[in-house]
Amino acid sequence: MDFSVEVVNMYKHLCEDKKEYVLSKQLLRSGTSIGANLVEAQNGISQKDFLAKIYISLKETAETEYWLELLAKTNYITQLEYEKANSKCQELYKLFNSITRNTGNNTNQRPSKIDN
């Protein structure tokens, strides 16, 4: 939830102060989807359902990292803003990656992309 709040605040800043609407909307979509899918995972009806939602959170985290990097490279956000948000994304990515590995090992439902 905390990360989603930060993403929403960054989105508002980008729209109101930078007049940037396209990239910021992509960031908003992927960045808030992370937590939404986590909540869905916690209420999953099976371990397979749980794993699928966590894996979606993992992918949305990677996408959010992409949008943050693009916003930084196009000077819509400062390097400091980028580093702060990206650090949290990397932390979330590691967490979801660990969960998918451990859950996948326990259910034999491990997504092949995690092996890389």
KELO-397804 format. One record per residue: x, y, z of N, C-alpha, C in turn; residue in three letters. Coordinates in pm, 1 decimal. Layout:
! residues N
     n.c1     n.c2     n.c3    ca.c1    ca.c2    ca.c3     c.c1     c.c2     c.c3 residuo
        X        Y        Z        X        Y        Z        X        Y        Z     Ala
...
***
This chain:
! residues 116
     n.c1     n.c2     n.c3    ca.c1    ca.c2    ca.c3     c.c1     c.c2     c.c3 residuo
     83.3   -119.5      0.0      0.0      0.0      0.0     87.6    125.6      0.0     Met
    192.9    124.5     81.6    278.5    243.0     90.0    340.7    278.3    -45.1     Asp
    386.4    174.7   -117.4    446.2    200.8   -247.5    340.3    256.0   -343.8     Phe
    219.9    200.6   -339.6    111.8    250.2   -425.4     81.4    396.8   -397.2     Ser
     82.2    434.7   -270.5     58.1    574.7   -233.3    167.3    663.3   -292.4     Val
    291.8    618.0   -284.9    402.0    695.7   -343.3    385.2    709.8   -494.0     Glu
    342.8    603.5   -559.6    321.5    607.9   -704.7    209.1    705.5   -738.8     Val
    100.4    701.6   -664.2    -10.6    794.1   -688.1     36.4    938.5   -670.1     Val
    113.7    963.7   -566.0    165.3   1099.0   -542.8    259.9   1142.7   -654.1     Asn
    342.2   1050.7   -703.2    431.8   1084.0   -814.1    349.6   1113.4   -939.6     Met
    245.4   1035.1   -961.5    156.8   1057.1  -1075.9     94.1   1197.1  -1069.1     Tyr
     43.4   1233.8   -952.8    -17.0   1366.5   -936.4     85.8   1476.2   -963.8     Lys
    205.8   1459.3   -912.8    313.2   1556.8   -934.8    345.7   1568.0  -1084.5     His
    355.7   1453.2  -1151.0    388.4   1455.5  -1293.4    279.2   1523.0  -1375.8     Leu
    156.0   1498.4  -1341.0     45.0   1559.7  -1415.2     32.4   1709.0  -1385.5     Cys
     35.4   1743.3  -1257.3     11.7   1882.4  -1218.0    131.4   1973.3  -1245.7     Glu
    250.3   1928.7  -1212.3    368.0   2014.6  -1222.2    444.7   1999.9  -1353.8     Asp
    450.2   1880.0  -1407.2    528.3   1855.8  -1528.2    442.0   1847.8  -1653.8     Lys
    310.7   1842.6  -1633.8    216.2   1830.6  -1745.6    246.5   1708.0  -1831.8     Lys
    285.8   1601.4  -1766.4    316.0   1475.3  -1835.0    202.8   1378.1  -1802.7     Glu
    136.2   1326.7  -1906.0     16.3   1246.6  -1884.0     27.2   1102.8  -1933.6     Tyr
    108.8   1076.8  -2031.7    113.3    943.6  -2091.8    201.2    848.3  -2010.5     Val
    326.5    883.5  -1990.8    417.4    796.7  -1914.7    371.2    782.9  -1770.4     Leu
    322.7    892.0  -1714.5    278.9    888.2  -1575.2    158.9    795.4  -1557.4     Ser
     72.8    787.9  -1656.8    -43.0    697.6  -1649.6      3.1    552.2  -1651.8     Lys
    106.1    524.0  -1730.6    162.3    388.3  -1733.9    222.8    352.1  -1598.4     Gln
    294.2    447.9  -1540.0    352.1    427.2  -1407.0    242.2    402.7  -1304.4     Leu
    137.8    482.2  -1309.5     26.0    467.4  -1216.5    -36.6    328.7  -1228.2     Leu
    -59.6    285.1  -1350.7   -122.9    156.0  -1374.2    -38.0     41.0  -1320.3     Arg
     88.8     37.2  -1359.8    173.1    -74.8  -1317.2    209.3    -66.0  -1169.1     Ser
    236.7     54.4  -1122.0    279.6     71.4   -983.4    172.9     40.1   -880.5     Gly
     46.9     68.3   -913.7    -61.1     36.7   -820.1   -110.0   -106.5   -836.8     Thr
    -83.2   -164.8   -951.1   -121.4   -303.8   -975.3    -42.7   -400.6   -886.8     Ser
     77.0   -361.1   -849.4    160.8   -447.1   -765.1     86.6   -483.8   -636.7     Ile
     41.7   -383.9   -564.7    -28.5   -407.7   -438.5   -163.6   -472.7   -457.1     Gly
   -234.0   -435.3   -562.3   -365.9   -493.6   -588.4   -354.7   -644.2   -611.7     Ala
   -255.1   -684.9   -687.5   -235.6   -827.7   -711.8   -187.6   -900.8   -587.1     Asn
   -112.7   -832.2   -502.8    -70.8   -892.2   -376.4   -192.6   -921.0   -288.7     Leu
   -285.5   -826.5   -282.4   -408.6   -847.5   -204.8   -487.7   -964.6   -263.0     Val
   -497.1   -971.6   -395.4   -565.5  -1084.3   -457.9   -496.3  -1215.7   -423.7     Glu
   -363.1  -1215.2   -422.6   -288.1  -1337.0   -389.1   -318.8  -1382.8   -247.5     Ala
   -324.6  -1288.3   -155.9   -351.3  -1322.0    -16.8   -489.2  -1383.9      1.1     Gln
   -578.0  -1357.8    -92.0   -713.1  -1413.1    -86.0   -735.8  -1518.5   -194.3     Asn
   -626.1  -1573.1   -245.2   -635.2  -1674.2   -349.7   -707.7  -1799.1   -302.1     Gly
   -770.2  -1867.4   -396.5   -847.2  -1986.6   -360.1   -762.0  -2113.5   -358.7     Ile
   -639.8  -2103.0   -407.4   -549.4  -2218.6   -406.9   -406.0  -2168.2   -408.4     Ser
   -314.5  -2258.1   -386.6   -173.8  -2220.8   -391.4   -133.3  -2181.5   -534.1     Gln
   -193.1  -2246.2   -632.2   -166.0  -2211.9   -771.9   -215.7  -2070.4   -803.2     Lys
   -334.0  -2036.1   -753.5   -389.5  -1901.5   -771.2   -300.4  -1798.6   -701.5     Asp
   -257.4  -1829.6   -579.9   -165.8  -1742.4   -504.7    -39.6  -1716.2   -586.6     Phe
     19.7  -1821.3   -638.5    143.5  -1808.9   -714.6    123.8  -1725.2   -841.0     Leu
     12.5  -1745.4   -908.0    -14.6  -1668.7  -1030.4    -22.9  -1519.5  -1001.7     Ala
    -89.9  -1481.7   -893.8   -104.3  -1339.8   -859.9     28.9  -1279.5   -813.7     Lys
    106.2  -1356.0   -740.3    238.5  -1307.1   -698.1    326.7  -1287.1   -820.8     Ile
    318.0  -1378.4   -915.0    397.8  -1365.5  -1036.7    356.6  -1241.5  -1116.1     Tyr
    227.1  -1209.7  -1117.4    181.6  -1086.8  -1182.8    240.2   -965.3  -1110.6     Ile
    241.5   -967.6   -977.9    303.4   -858.0   -901.7    450.3   -843.6   -938.6     Ser
    518.7   -955.7   -956.2    659.5   -953.8   -996.1    676.1   -885.2  -1131.4     Leu
    592.5   -921.4  -1226.7    600.9   -861.9  -1360.6    565.7   -713.8  -1358.2     Lys
    465.6   -676.2  -1280.0    427.5   -535.4  -1270.1    537.9   -453.0  -1204.9     Glu
    609.6   -514.4  -1111.6    722.4   -446.1  -1048.1    831.3   -417.9  -1150.8     Thr
    861.7   -516.7  -1234.0    962.1   -497.6  -1339.0    918.0   -389.1  -1437.2     Ala
    790.2   -387.2  -1471.1    739.6   -283.6  -1561.3    748.8   -145.0  -1497.0     Glu
    718.5   -138.1  -1369.8    726.4    -10.9  -1298.3    869.5     40.6  -1297.9     Thr
    965.1    -49.1  -1279.2   1106.2     -8.6  -1286.5   1137.8     52.7  -1422.4     Glu
   1083.7     -5.1  -1527.5   1105.6     47.4  -1661.8   1052.4    190.3  -1675.0     Tyr
    928.2    212.8  -1631.2    868.7    346.7  -1643.0    944.2    448.5  -1559.0     Trp
    988.5    407.8  -1442.0   1067.5    498.9  -1358.6   1197.9    538.1  -1428.8     Leu
   1264.4    440.3  -1487.4   1389.9    469.0  -1558.1   1365.6    561.5  -1677.2     Glu
   1258.0    535.1  -1750.3   1226.3    620.6  -1864.9   1194.3    763.5  -1820.4     Leu
   1118.5    776.6  -1712.5   1086.9    910.2  -1659.6   1213.3    983.1  -1614.6     Leu
   1307.6    909.8  -1558.0   1433.8    972.0  -1515.3   1518.4   1013.0  -1636.0     Ala
   1526.9    925.7  -1734.4   1609.7    954.6  -1851.9   1552.3   1065.7  -1938.7     Lys
   1424.4   1093.6  -1923.0   1363.0   1203.3  -1997.7   1343.4   1326.1  -1909.1     Thr
   1404.8   1324.0  -1793.3   1408.0   1435.9  -1699.3   1271.8   1478.2  -1645.1     Asn
   1178.7   1385.3  -1637.8   1051.1   1415.9  -1573.4   1060.4   1398.7  -1422.4     Tyr
   1150.5   1310.7  -1378.7   1177.0   1297.7  -1235.4   1327.0   1313.1  -1215.4     Ile
   1364.1   1356.1  -1096.1   1505.4   1376.2  -1065.8   1573.4   1242.4  -1041.5     Thr
   1704.2   1245.0  -1044.6   1781.5   1123.9  -1016.8   1751.5   1073.1   -875.9     Gln
   1737.8   1163.7   -782.6   1707.2   1125.1   -644.6   1568.9   1059.7   -634.8     Leu
   1469.8   1117.8   -701.2   1335.3   1057.7   -702.5   1339.4    918.3   -764.5     Glu
   1413.9    907.2   -873.1   1428.9    777.7   -940.6   1493.4    675.8   -847.6     Tyr
   1604.6    712.4   -787.8   1677.7    617.9   -702.3   1593.8    572.1   -584.2     Glu
   1520.3    662.8   -525.1   1435.0    628.4   -410.7   1326.6    528.9   -452.2     Lys
   1254.8    560.3   -558.9   1145.6    473.3   -603.8   1198.9    341.8   -660.0     Ala
   1307.5    348.7   -735.3   1363.1    228.0   -795.4   1417.0    133.1   -689.2     Asn
   1473.4    187.8   -584.1   1522.3    105.1   -474.0   1407.9     24.3   -412.8     Ser
   1294.0     87.3   -397.4   1176.6     17.3   -343.1   1126.6    -88.1   -441.7     Lys
   1131.7    -56.3   -569.3   1091.9   -153.9   -671.4   1183.0   -276.7   -666.8     Cys
   1311.6   -252.8   -656.5   1405.3   -364.7   -651.8   1382.3   -451.3   -528.9     Gln
   1350.9   -387.5   -418.3   1320.3   -460.9   -295.4   1195.5   -547.6   -314.8     Glu
   1091.7   -489.8   -373.1    970.0   -564.9   -400.2    996.5   -678.7   -498.2     Leu
   1076.2   -652.4   -600.7   1107.1   -755.3   -699.6   1175.4   -874.2   -633.3     Tyr
   1272.4   -846.4   -548.7   1342.6   -954.9   -478.9   1247.1  -1034.3   -390.9     Lys
   1158.3   -964.1   -323.2   1060.5  -1030.9   -236.8    970.0  -1122.6   -318.8     Leu
    911.3  -1070.0   -426.4    821.0  -1150.3   -508.8    895.4  -1264.4   -578.1     Phe
   1018.2  -1239.7   -619.2   1098.0  -1343.9   -681.7   1121.2  -1458.2   -583.0     Asn
   1153.5  -1424.2   -459.7   1174.2  -1525.1   -356.0   1046.3  -1603.5   -329.0     Ser
    934.2  -1532.6   -320.9    806.4  -1599.8   -295.6    772.6  -1695.2   -409.9     Ile
    790.3  -1651.2   -534.1    756.9  -1738.3   -647.4    848.6  -1859.0   -651.9     Thr
    975.1  -1840.3   -619.5   1067.5  -1954.6   -616.4   1027.0  -2054.5   -509.3     Arg
   1004.2  -2005.3   -388.5    971.5  -2094.1   -277.2    835.9  -2160.8   -295.1     Asn
    737.7  -2084.7   -337.6    604.8  -2141.9   -358.3    607.4  -2237.9   -476.1     Thr
    676.7  -2198.7   -581.2    688.1  -2284.9   -698.9    757.2  -2415.9   -667.9     Gly
    861.4  -2411.0   -584.5    931.2  -2533.5   -545.3    839.3  -2625.5   -466.8     Asn
    748.9  -2566.5   -391.3    657.9  -2646.3   -309.0    539.7  -2701.9   -387.5     Asn
    507.2  -2640.8   -500.9    388.4  -2684.1   -575.5    421.1  -2737.9   -713.8     Thr
    547.8  -2735.1   -753.3    588.5  -2773.2   -887.6    520.6  -2688.9   -993.9     Asn
    480.2  -2565.7   -959.1    416.6  -2473.1  -1051.3    510.5  -2356.3  -1083.3     Gln
    638.3  -2376.5  -1065.2    735.5  -2269.2  -1079.3    742.0  -2216.7  -1222.2     Arg
    718.5  -2088.6  -1242.4    728.4  -2030.7  -1376.9    871.1  -2041.5  -1428.9     Pro
    887.2  -2073.8  -1554.2   1020.2  -2095.3  -1611.0   1104.1  -1968.1  -1611.8     Ser
   1044.2  -1849.8  -1623.2   1120.2  -1725.8  -1627.1   1199.4  -1703.2  -1499.6     Lys
   1151.2  -1753.1  -1387.4   1218.3  -1732.2  -1258.9   1353.4  -1804.2  -1256.6     Ile
   1369.3  -1910.0  -1336.4   1494.2  -1985.7  -1337.9   1610.3  -1904.0  -1391.0     Asp
   1582.9  -1803.9  -1470.7   1690.1  -1725.5  -1535.5   1763.6  -1638.6  -1438.6     Asn
***
